[in-house]
Amino acid sequence: MRTSFTRSAWMGLFAAYILFSSVASSQGQPVAPSADDNLAPLEFTAILKEAWTFLKESTDTLHRTMGSKDEFETTAEFEKRTLDARQQFLSKVNRYIKEKKFDSRVFGVLLKATLEKYNADNQVYAVTSPTIIEAPYNIPSVVTEIPANAYIGLADSIKKAYRTSSLYLTFDPHFRWQVNRDAAKAAKDDAANFAFKVRFKVDMAQTSAGKTARFLIIPQRVFLINQRTNTVHWEQAIR
């Protein structure tokens, strides 16, 4: 009886040790951050430009392929040809989305945060960001859009005689960070490491194949972070 109890006790201790070792091992393994979650604005711009260029070229090819009805072509033949061209266009775009994993990827883009001035009475730190993200602009064949929201805007401008389009934080005139005085002092001492992070989705799926394709840049969440300590001081979903 005693031998049986001793054997059971040892087996229980051994099982507990294995479980503890497994948990400790899994907890000790740091989770590698996504390569897409700490992008510089220029890196995100390059991703946008590549995807937009593909969509533009595919749309232009569709328009050339469809063309207009030839005099020796029946209406039925023309309609079939245009239908086939549209289906090929949609399949091509969907394959690209799958290859680039745009249906699942989320891009975190870092924008410089400037801690302007602290109001001790209201415990509010005024924070601005001078950073913009260059984005594709609208052309007749491809329209670049972002959903209406309270934090990210999209604007066209002329830069050195060239038309440009930019994503920017829409704080007017600044972001009001509610923070106690001690934390504000610590933040000021480490101000160079503060940044806003905005997470985006890129949606280039087409519901139809017409004259104009849609290129959608969707901001999902915004953060105020300390990059050195990897601390999130504020975050907000964007809807």
Residue pairs with C-beta under 8 A, 6 or more apart in sequence:
34 106
34 108
36 105
36 106
36 107
36 108
37 106
37 107
37 108
37 197
37 199
38 108
38 110
38 197
39 47
39 107
39 108
39 109
39 110
40 109
40 110
41 109
41 110
41 111
41 131
41 132
41 133
41 134
42 134
43 109
44 107
44 109
44 133
44 200
45 133
45 134
45 135
47 107
47 202
48 135
48 136
48 202
48 217
49 136
51 96
51 100
51 102
51 202
51 204
51 215
52 136
52 142
52 144
52 215
54 96
55 93
55 142
55 204
55 213
55 215
56 139
56 141
56 142
56 213
58 89
58 92
58 93
58 96
58 213
59 89
59 141
59 142
59 212
59 213
60 141
61 89
62 85
62 86
62 89
62 209
63 141
63 211
65 81
65 85
65 88
66 81
66 82
66 85
66 86
69 75
69 78
70 78
73 81
85 209
86 208
86 209
87 209
89 206
89 209
90 206
90 209
93 204
93 205
93 206
94 205
96 204
97 103
97 204
97 205
102 201
102 202
102 203
102 204
103 205
105 201
105 202
106 199
106 200
106 201
106 220
107 199
107 200
107 201
107 202
108 197
108 198
108 199
108 200
109 133
109 197
109 198
109 199
109 200
110 195
110 196
110 197
110 227
111 129
111 131
111 133
111 169
111 195
111 196
111 197
111 198
112 129
112 130
112 131
112 195
112 196
113 127
113 128
113 129
113 194
113 195
113 196
113 224
114 127
114 128
114 129
114 130
114 191
114 194
115 125
115 126
115 127
115 187
115 188
115 191
115 194
116 125
116 126
116 127
116 128
116 174
117 125
117 126
118 124
118 125
118 126
118 181
118 184
118 188
119 125
119 126
120 181
123 178
123 179
123 180
123 181
123 184
124 176
124 177
124 178
124 179
125 176
125 177
125 179
125 184
125 187
126 174
126 175
126 176
126 177
127 171
127 174
127 175
127 176
127 177
127 194
127 224
128 171
128 173
128 174
128 175
129 168
129 169
129 171
129 175
129 196
131 168
131 169
131 196
132 166
132 167
132 168
133 166
133 167
133 168
134 164
134 165
134 166
135 144
135 154
135 165
135 166
135 167
135 217
136 142
136 144
136 165
136 215
137 144
137 156
137 163
137 164
137 165
138 144
138 156
138 165
140 211
140 212
141 211
141 212
141 213
142 212
142 213
142 214
142 215
143 212
143 213
143 214
143 215
144 154
144 165
144 215
144 216
144 217
145 154
145 214
145 215
145 216
145 217
146 152
146 153
146 154
146 167
146 216
146 217
146 218
146 219
147 216
147 218
147 219
149 219
149 238
149 239
150 170
150 238
151 169
151 170
151 171
151 198
151 219
151 222
151 236
151 238
152 167
152 168
152 169
152 170
152 198
152 219
152 222
152 238
153 167
153 168
153 169
153 170
154 165
154 166
154 167
154 217
155 165
155 166
155 168
156 163
156 164
156 165
157 163
157 164
157 165
157 166
158 164
167 217
167 219
169 175
169 196
169 198
169 222
175 196
175 224
177 224
177 233
177 234
179 187
179 233
187 194
187 226
187 233
190 226
190 228
190 229
193 226
193 227
193 228
193 229
194 224
194 225
194 226
194 227
195 224
195 225
195 227
196 222
196 223
196 224
196 225
197 222
197 223
197 225
198 219
198 221
198 222
198 223
198 238
199 219
199 220
199 221
199 222
199 223
200 217
200 218
200 219
200 220
201 217
201 218
201 220
202 215
202 216
202 217
202 218
203 216
203 217
203 218
204 213
204 214
204 215
204 216
206 213
206 214
219 238
220 237
220 238
221 235
221 236
221 237
221 238
222 235
222 236
222 238
223 232
223 234
223 235
224 232
224 233
224 234
224 235
225 231
225 232
225 233
226 233
